[in-house]
Amino acid sequence: MVIISVIIGALVVVAVAVVFSSGTPEPLDRATPEGAVQRYATAVLAGDEKTAALYLTQTALDSCDRLDRPSTDNISVSLVSTTIRDDTADVAVSITTSYKNGPFGSSEYRSDGVVDLVKTDGAWRIESAPWELTICPKPKATP
């Protein structure tokens, strides 16, 4: 009985360690398209439009129209793939929105999107993003 209790206790400790150690993803290199998208999405999801705007092109800032955006509290973004060309890149992402209350309990909605980037002054800047990650800072910011 003691051995079984020790084994169960060890399994609980391992499970808790796995849950707490897998919280925040490793930051990607900021000089890559993926790193720029990761930092931009992190800022958008945190509601930090000022920081997110630093990753946008001037064209994206100039052409944006302020829209009412849904809450980003239950949104997560995953990297799917990246296509890099000379001065442009496409980062495909999967966006998952979780809903806690529904007639059958919690549910999720997943959509795929592409973040278009251009290389400007040696840095990757976002030209367009899926609507869930689109911001229009007010007042308009400059990168």
Backbone as CSV, one residue per row, in Angstrom:
resi,resn,N_x,N_y,N_z,CA_x,CA_y,CA_z,C_x,C_y,C_z
1,MET,0.830,-1.192,0.000,0.000,0.000,0.000,0.875,1.257,0.000
2,VAL,1.961,1.245,0.742,2.862,2.386,0.810,3.503,2.636,-0.562
3,ILE,3.897,1.586,-1.224,4.524,1.715,-2.547,3.549,2.331,-3.539
4,ILE,2.314,1.897,-3.506,1.299,2.456,-4.415,1.088,3.935,-4.110
5,SER,1.040,4.312,-2.852,0.880,5.727,-2.475,2.054,6.562,-2.953
6,VAL,3.275,6.037,-2.865,4.467,6.748,-3.320,4.427,6.926,-4.832
7,ILE,4.025,5.886,-5.548,3.934,5.966,-7.018,2.890,7.002,-7.428
8,ILE,1.730,6.967,-6.793,0.674,7.943,-7.108,1.153,9.352,-6.788
9,GLY,1.818,9.538,-5.665,2.350,10.854,-5.303,3.368,11.343,-6.318
10,ALA,4.251,10.459,-6.776,5.253,10.838,-7.783,4.584,11.223,-9.086
11,LEU,3.553,10.489,-9.497,2.831,10.831,-10.730,2.154,12.196,-10.631
12,VAL,1.602,12.500,-9.483,0.964,13.809,-9.282,2.004,14.915,-9.382
13,VAL,3.154,14.727,-8.754,4.215,15.739,-8.802,4.682,15.944,-10.244
14,VAL,4.866,14.860,-11.006,5.291,14.966,-12.407,4.223,15.685,-13.229
15,ALA,2.956,15.346,-13.023,1.877,15.987,-13.780,1.817,17.481,-13.499
16,VAL,1.950,17.874,-12.241,1.936,19.298,-11.880,3.130,20.010,-12.499
17,ALA,4.298,19.387,-12.470,5.495,19.996,-13.063,5.328,20.200,-14.563
18,VAL,4.733,19.240,-15.250,4.513,19.368,-16.698,3.557,20.516,-16.994
19,VAL,2.478,20.606,-16.231,1.491,21.667,-16.463,2.121,23.040,-16.256
20,PHE,2.874,23.221,-15.189,3.435,24.532,-14.892,4.645,24.878,-15.751
21,SER,5.332,23.901,-16.276,6.512,24.200,-17.097,6.168,24.451,-18.547
22,SER,4.955,24.140,-18.975,4.601,24.311,-20.382,3.777,25.565,-20.625
23,GLY,3.829,26.535,-19.728,2.998,27.727,-19.817,3.359,28.681,-20.932
24,THR,4.548,29.236,-20.927,4.925,30.265,-21.879,5.854,29.678,-22.941
25,PRO,5.519,29.900,-24.220,6.400,29.375,-25.266,7.732,30.115,-25.303
26,GLU,8.730,29.464,-25.814,10.065,30.042,-25.957,10.001,31.181,-26.975
27,PRO,10.540,32.371,-26.643,10.534,33.473,-27.617,11.375,33.115,-28.851
28,LEU,10.809,33.403,-30.009,11.521,33.181,-31.264,12.414,34.378,-31.562
29,ASP,13.370,34.198,-32.429,14.298,35.264,-32.813,13.514,36.428,-33.411
30,ARG,13.668,37.602,-32.819,12.909,38.782,-33.261,13.272,39.217,-34.678
31,ALA,14.411,38.752,-35.199,14.844,39.116,-36.546,14.194,38.245,-37.615
32,THR,13.354,37.297,-37.221,12.680,36.416,-38.171,11.216,36.828,-38.318
33,PRO,10.576,36.451,-39.424,9.142,36.742,-39.554,8.325,36.117,-38.417
34,GLU,8.682,34.892,-38.030,7.956,34.232,-36.950,8.105,34.985,-35.629
35,GLY,9.301,35.478,-35.371,9.541,36.239,-34.142,8.752,37.537,-34.121
36,ALA,8.676,38.210,-35.262,7.894,39.449,-35.341,6.413,39.165,-35.115
37,VAL,5.907,38.096,-35.726,4.491,37.742,-35.555,4.225,37.330,-34.110
38,GLN,5.134,36.571,-33.503,4.954,36.156,-32.116,4.867,37.366,-31.189
39,ARG,5.757,38.324,-31.362,5.753,39.510,-30.499,4.524,40.380,-30.757
40,TYR,4.160,40.530,-32.023,2.971,41.300,-32.380,1.716,40.657,-31.764
41,ALA,1.545,39.348,-31.974,0.362,38.659,-31.456,0.316,38.724,-29.937
42,THR,1.455,38.583,-29.286,1.517,38.673,-27.827,1.048,40.049,-27.362
43,ALA,1.494,41.093,-28.036,1.081,42.457,-27.673,-0.413,42.658,-27.926
44,VAL,-0.904,42.191,-29.067,-2.332,42.332,-29.379,-3.172,41.620,-28.325
45,LEU,-2.815,40.375,-28.004,-3.596,39.607,-27.042,-3.527,40.195,-25.643
46,ALA,-2.443,40.913,-25.342,-2.315,41.575,-24.041,-3.004,42.942,-24.027
47,GLY,-3.515,43.379,-25.186,-4.164,44.688,-25.262,-3.190,45.844,-25.343
48,ASP,-1.939,45.560,-25.666,-0.895,46.583,-25.746,-0.744,47.051,-27.196
49,GLU,-1.662,47.921,-27.638,-1.652,48.387,-29.026,-0.414,49.208,-29.357
50,LYS,0.119,49.914,-28.395,1.308,50.735,-28.637,2.488,49.853,-29.044
51,THR,2.713,48.771,-28.326,3.792,47.847,-28.679,3.470,47.120,-29.977
52,ALA,2.243,46.673,-30.151,1.851,45.960,-31.371,2.077,46.837,-32.601
53,ALA,1.808,48.127,-32.484,1.964,49.046,-33.613,3.407,49.128,-34.089
54,LEU,4.358,48.861,-33.211,5.771,48.897,-33.601,6.100,47.839,-34.643
55,TYR,5.268,46.810,-34.755,5.506,45.723,-35.703,4.734,45.898,-37.009
56,LEU,3.977,46.978,-37.136,3.194,47.228,-38.347,3.952,48.123,-39.321
57,THR,3.663,47.955,-40.610,4.229,48.859,-41.611,3.499,50.195,-41.535
58,GLN,4.116,51.213,-42.072,3.452,52.517,-42.099,2.187,52.448,-42.943
59,THR,2.221,51.663,-44.008,1.035,51.490,-44.862,-0.115,50.884,-44.061
60,ALA,0.180,49.872,-43.257,-0.865,49.248,-42.430,-1.433,50.248,-41.434
61,LEU,-0.576,51.074,-40.849,-1.043,52.082,-39.898,-1.884,53.153,-40.578
62,ASP,-1.452,53.582,-41.765,-2.156,54.655,-42.468,-3.510,54.219,-43.016
63,SER,-3.638,52.943,-43.371,-4.859,52.493,-44.031,-5.846,51.815,-43.090
64,CYS,-5.558,51.780,-41.801,-6.454,51.050,-40.903,-7.673,51.889,-40.543
65,ASP,-8.768,51.181,-40.308,-10.002,51.786,-39.829,-10.327,51.144,-38.497
66,ARG,-10.621,51.975,-37.513,-10.894,51.470,-36.170,-12.197,50.682,-36.186
67,LEU,-12.125,49.464,-35.701,-13.297,48.601,-35.603,-13.446,48.146,-34.157
68,ASP,-14.658,47.820,-33.777,-14.846,47.208,-32.467,-14.386,45.767,-32.580
69,ARG,-13.397,45.440,-31.773,-12.857,44.085,-31.815,-13.416,43.283,-30.651
70,PRO,-13.618,41.998,-30.873,-14.047,41.170,-29.747,-12.909,41.028,-28.743
71,SER,-13.238,40.587,-27.574,-12.239,40.378,-26.536,-11.206,39.341,-26.985
72,THR,-9.963,39.561,-26.579,-8.906,38.611,-26.912,-8.565,37.721,-25.721
73,ASP,-9.410,37.740,-24.689,-9.128,36.982,-23.466,-9.022,35.474,-23.695
74,ASN,-9.776,34.948,-24.632,-9.830,33.501,-24.828,-9.247,33.072,-26.159
75,ILE,-8.298,33.840,-26.687,-7.708,33.528,-27.987,-6.273,33.051,-27.809
76,SER,-5.917,32.016,-28.541,-4.525,31.569,-28.592,-4.122,31.450,-30.062
77,VAL,-2.833,31.642,-30.315,-2.316,31.637,-31.685,-1.181,30.630,-31.763
78,SER,-1.218,29.797,-32.804,-0.164,28.802,-33.022,0.440,28.992,-34.398
79,LEU,1.734,28.800,-34.486,2.455,28.878,-35.751,2.190,27.612,-36.553
80,VAL,1.847,27.791,-37.844,1.609,26.649,-38.726,2.785,26.479,-39.685
81,SER,3.105,27.549,-40.424,4.213,27.468,-41.384,4.647,28.873,-41.771
82,THR,5.801,28.942,-42.421,6.341,30.223,-42.878,6.888,30.073,-44.278
83,THR,6.591,31.061,-45.124,7.169,31.143,-46.462,7.918,32.466,-46.536
84,ILE,9.232,32.390,-46.782,10.060,33.599,-46.837,10.572,33.777,-48.258
85,ARG,10.399,34.987,-48.768,10.962,35.379,-50.049,11.995,36.472,-49.779
86,ASP,12.493,37.156,-50.793,13.530,38.170,-50.577,13.127,39.214,-49.539
87,ASP,12.051,39.959,-49.811,11.636,41.042,-48.919,10.214,40.891,-48.412
88,THR,9.618,39.717,-48.602,8.272,39.470,-48.099,8.229,38.090,-47.452
89,ALA,7.244,37.907,-46.605,7.059,36.614,-45.954,5.586,36.440,-45.607
90,ASP,5.167,35.194,-45.559,3.824,34.831,-45.118,3.973,33.876,-43.947
91,VAL,3.344,34.201,-42.833,3.355,33.329,-41.669,1.930,32.838,-41.469
92,ALA,1.734,31.541,-41.690,0.416,30.936,-41.486,0.250,30.628,-40.001
93,VAL,-0.907,30.994,-39.466,-1.198,30.775,-38.051,-2.547,30.098,-37.899
94,SER,-2.704,29.437,-36.781,-3.979,28.852,-36.395,-4.444,29.618,-35.165
95,ILE,-5.655,30.130,-35.219,-6.198,30.948,-34.136,-7.347,30.179,-33.489
96,THR,-7.235,29.936,-32.194,-8.256,29.193,-31.468,-8.922,30.119,-30.457
97,THR,-10.243,30.167,-30.518,-11.031,30.935,-29.563,-11.803,29.951,-28.702
98,SER,-11.647,30.059,-27.392,-12.322,29.156,-26.457,-13.518,29.859,-25.838
99,TYR,-14.603,29.135,-25.754,-15.819,29.640,-25.128,-16.124,28.759,-23.923
100,LYS,-16.274,29.376,-22.761,-16.476,28.594,-21.541,-17.914,28.126,-21.384
101,ASN,-18.859,28.934,-21.794,-20.259,28.594,-21.579,-20.947,28.291,-22.886
102,GLY,-21.580,27.188,-22.923,-22.356,26.788,-24.087,-23.366,25.765,-23.638
103,PRO,-24.269,25.407,-24.506,-25.304,24.457,-24.089,-24.748,23.080,-23.732
104,PHE,-23.558,22.758,-24.240,-22.959,21.454,-23.961,-21.625,21.588,-23.244
105,GLY,-21.418,22.694,-22.575,-20.149,22.932,-21.881,-19.253,23.826,-22.710
106,SER,-17.969,23.763,-22.431,-17.041,24.634,-23.145,-16.835,24.136,-24.573
107,SER,-16.472,25.072,-25.445,-16.225,24.726,-26.838,-15.129,25.626,-27.390
108,GLU,-14.638,25.268,-28.572,-13.588,26.040,-29.231,-13.939,26.232,-30.692
109,TYR,-13.444,27.342,-31.223,-13.564,27.612,-32.647,-12.165,27.886,-33.165
110,ARG,-11.775,27.221,-34.250,-10.444,27.398,-34.799,-10.552,27.919,-36.221
111,SER,-9.697,28.897,-36.529,-9.621,29.396,-37.895,-8.148,29.531,-38.267
112,ASP,-7.892,29.426,-39.548,-6.532,29.580,-40.052,-6.423,30.941,-40.720
113,GLY,-5.263,31.554,-40.600,-5.036,32.855,-41.208,-3.587,33.005,-41.617
114,VAL,-3.330,34.075,-42.345,-1.968,34.360,-42.806,-1.618,35.790,-42.432
115,VAL,-0.429,35.944,-41.864,0.109,37.264,-41.566,1.114,37.579,-42.667
116,ASP,0.876,38.678,-43.390,1.773,39.103,-44.476,2.770,40.109,-43.922
117,LEU,4.052,39.874,-44.221,5.112,40.752,-43.728,5.965,41.250,-44.886
118,VAL,6.568,42.420,-44.680,7.556,42.958,-45.615,8.778,43.367,-44.801
119,LYS,9.931,43.280,-45.447,11.161,43.677,-44.774,11.380,45.156,-45.050
120,THR,11.432,45.937,-43.982,11.594,47.381,-44.066,12.740,47.798,-43.163
121,ASP,13.731,48.446,-43.736,14.902,48.893,-42.960,15.521,47.755,-42.149
122,GLY,15.573,46.570,-42.742,16.205,45.427,-42.106,15.359,44.698,-41.081
123,ALA,14.120,45.130,-40.866,13.244,44.488,-39.885,11.967,44.006,-40.554
124,TRP,11.419,42.908,-40.071,10.157,42.390,-40.595,8.998,43.155,-39.969
125,ARG,8.135,43.708,-40.827,6.955,44.470,-40.388,5.698,43.827,-40.976
126,ILE,4.633,43.928,-40.239,3.377,43.293,-40.622,2.576,44.230,-41.508
127,GLU,2.230,43.719,-42.676,1.421,44.459,-43.658,-0.067,44.195,-43.419
128,SER,-0.399,42.937,-43.119,-1.787,42.589,-42.814,-1.807,41.352,-41.930
129,ALA,-2.895,41.225,-41.157,-3.053,40.110,-40.225,-4.509,39.661,-40.244
130,PRO,-4.779,38.444,-39.789,-6.178,38.005,-39.678,-6.964,38.965,-38.787
131,TRP,-8.250,39.078,-39.013,-9.060,40.076,-38.320,-8.974,39.950,-36.803
132,GLU,-8.798,38.731,-36.281,-8.725,38.564,-34.834,-7.488,39.240,-34.247
133,LEU,-6.475,39.464,-35.091,-5.219,40.065,-34.633,-4.987,41.458,-35.216
134,THR,-5.979,42.012,-35.876,-5.815,43.324,-36.488,-6.109,44.422,-35.472
135,ILE,-5.196,45.394,-35.424,-5.403,46.543,-34.542,-5.337,47.820,-35.373
136,CYS,-5.903,48.844,-34.822,-5.815,50.168,-35.414,-5.636,51.133,-34.253
137,PRO,-4.375,51.382,-33.876,-4.132,52.203,-32.686,-4.708,53.599,-32.831
138,LYS,-5.189,54.105,-31.719,-5.710,55.456,-31.710,-5.080,56.172,-30.536
139,PRO,-4.390,57.243,-30.706,-4.089,57.839,-32.009,-3.134,56.954,-32.795
140,LYS,-3.117,57.165,-34.093,-2.277,56.332,-34.957,-0.820,56.482,-34.538
141,ALA,-0.159,55.356,-34.463,1.249,55.324,-34.051,2.151,55.243,-35.259
142,THR,3.398,55.509,-35.054,4.389,55.325,-36.114,5.446,54.345,-35.635
143,PRO,5.833,53.398,-36.512,6.811,52.393,-36.092,8.186,52.992,-35.923
